Amino acid sequence: MTGRSRAVLIILLLFLAGSAAAPFLPFPDPLTIDLDHLKQPPSSAHPFGTDSKGRDVLSRVLHGGVISISVALVAAAVSALIGFSVGLVSGYFGGKTDTVLMALVDFLLSFPSLLLAVAISVVLPPGIYSVMIALSVVGWTSFARLVRGHVLTLKESSFVEAARAVGCGHMRVLVRHIAPLCLPLALVMAGIKLGGFVLAEATLSFLGLGAQPPAPTWGAMISASRAYIITAPWTVIFPGAALTLTALCFNILGEELRGRFELKGLREG
Amino acid sequence: MGRYIIKRVLLLIPVLAGITFVAFLLLKAIPGDPVLNLVGERSSPEIIEQLRKEIGSDRGLLQQYAGYLGLLARGDFGRSYHTNRDVLSDIAAKLPNTLRLALAAMMIAVPLGVMAGCAAAYHKSGALAAAVEAFSVAGVSVPIFWSGLLIMLLVSLELRLLPPSGTGGLRFIILPAAVLSIPAMATLARVTRTAVSEVLVMPHVNTARAKGLTATRITLLHVMKNAIVPVVTIIGLDFGSYLNGAVVTETIFGWDGLGRFTMEGITMRDYPVILGCVIAGTVLFVLVNLLTDLLYHYLDPRVRLYDRKK
């Protein structure tokens, strides 16, 4: 691990720890409306200022971090799991199963990703679970392609032949012999994509499709403060800075992973 | 070639069927019974039953879907709940603005991104390469709805150089196009750098140098020609990100296009508008991807379109 990635990792962990610990630290409640202190600029009482309803921005940024990052983590994990399973089955069994599953992947990839996520999230009741579902439906395809490709090469290896020869069934070969070799690949890919998931969650929240107000999420905070950009720019700057910093940290670590595992050929974006 | 195009155009059918089916389910999932809305809750069951037959809501789900497809085929995307205007004609009016914005963003992103990527590939170690590398990570990490607001705050509200919002000529398009171009430029710079560095070490580039060709000539004819396929792929794929980004950018800068229309639809829960925009965006995206694939064939005749599948 390079010095840079180590520094990035430390920043990220500090930030995550701060977010996770926020409910237990002496911060003002992120939801308490204080009409006497609307749009206060940053001060010692409110280091990030207060928003248009007098709520403490620092507290909201930290509490929002928990929601934003956990939604992204869950979406990445679910995407990886679906893509991993589909890729295994598709690559190992081949034939019609493969054709149908890969047609589904091609089908999903032929939508602009955000519009597809928007279409899914408007069908579902608004909230963080809808965002998780929408991001997972959009996100699993690249995992499936990657794992499938790996399985295609693995299943020709002699250890698979040997396992078959000693009488292992297909399920056993797939689960005990091939899956463990593909798992790291899916995990690396999930690491590379985390930054993208964080941004996608924020974009859906910005569009009003994520966690509903008054719950603090970075995207929703920016969206709600947009109208006050002239009179209270800090209400836009700080949530956005937290979001950018998080996405940047995840993306730098992702770069490191990409370089280390030589996944250059992965589809961009 | 012709067969390939036909096959690809036919592939549009399942994609459109899929998106319209999602759209249809969405319309069905909206709470409230349209019949009850029409006659009021106190009507007699006979009248309700009769009306159900008339508007066809007593039919099976698939039959209703077929009816919906029929409407779409006739260009009837419904009317906005909010403005009661025809959705399709609104889309037709706003689409050119979005295309104009996407094109402007491309005109910024493509030359700058490709040049930055080339420069970084030529000078591997140095401040320039480091800057390009930093930009290629930072550019995809900054959410455009945030960078857009900050740039607007700085350029329009503090320095008062350009108008903060509105649809119009060059003065209005610069800011949204610049913001929209950032992530695309970052991706393009990275892909170009990788592609060009891979070509630079090939023997034919050495030969060209040995022959005494000028650097410009080598870059354009010997390097870029070989590095262009991945670059074009990204330019094509990025069109999708322009569509995605347009929703946010147009909203922030008040640009009267498809993206802002989508956002208005979402905010107002104006389902016909959301559906119309999603369908229009998808068709556009699929068509651009098709064009990109066809372009490969001309850029690199070795690419065979017909049996690319393993």
Interface residues (C-beta under 8 A of the other chain):
Chain A: D106 F107 S110 F111 P112 S113 L114 L115 L116 V118 A119 I120 V122 V123 L152 G195 G196 L199 A202 T203 F206 L207 G208 L209 G219 I222 S223 R226 I229 I230 P233 V236 I237 G240 L243 T244 A247 L248 F250 N251 I252 E255 K264 E268 G269
Chain B: L11 P14 V15 G18 I19 V22 A23 L25 L26 A29 V137 A138 V140 S141 V142 P143 F145 W146 L149 L150 M152 L153 L157 T187 R190 V191 T194 I234 L237 D238 G240 S241 L243 N244 V247 V248 I252 T262 M263 I266 T267 R269 Y271 I274 L275 C277 V278 G281 T282 F285 V286 N289 K310
